[in-house]
């Protein structure tokens, strides 16, 4: 059984990647400091607590398990937080990636999958779908830090020969349909879970950050992709590298943009509940439209998203109505 170290494996996308790795016959080893992840999400392999900037702890874990590959999800992924505290974001996203890549190369891992982001493009692709050749022009320290992390991996490959996949994915959504894991952030910042919590009556009106964008309904457009489809893409990239494939940068998305108002309407259709939403000012660093041309992932990795938007919202709604509240209660209790 091949071993894969999964940094941030107690988080949202990382835990779903662990689920898929286990289903594919690999051993996912979760490495997470639990600053935003949940110990309860580590259900598919061993858990090791630690920070991605802690070289000594990383060395201990890697020497213990000798992973053949690394999937690196651990990051500060909040755009607004990156605007408030860019130094922290750079320290985690750039410094942490450099540290994990160094330790992975030292322990002999021959494949490294980076969770990157469409935020590296900024507003460059506002006229159409983003390709991997679209100009890099991040609008936030978050996007900047992720692109710099990609550059660190390119340099690591030149130095050590460790092959890499840098996956620029778009907006993750949905949850495991069996309810084992899902999306639980505290505080929550993502649109779909916020809309669903409003539908549940667990929070006040939803804020729409910007209603005057140059888009059909004035609200920002994003490309939503099911979290399990993202996990499948990470495994496809890993197996591509293990089969001798070349390193690559690839977008992961559906190629379809959905506006904030369209998301709210679909949430209403799934839940049957009225979702009160109020217009608010734009947030700094938010582009008007981001949606993918993911043809490289289709062609090279033989990957295509299997889930529609309504599936993402239905799976998320089922999760938020069952397990998510209990996970948050346990997490807050442990923190206290």
Order of alpha helices (4+ residues) and beta strands (2+ residues): beta-alpha-beta-beta-alpha-beta-alpha-alpha-alpha-beta-alpha-beta-beta-alpha-beta-beta-beta-alpha-beta-beta-alpha-beta-beta-alpha-alpha-alpha
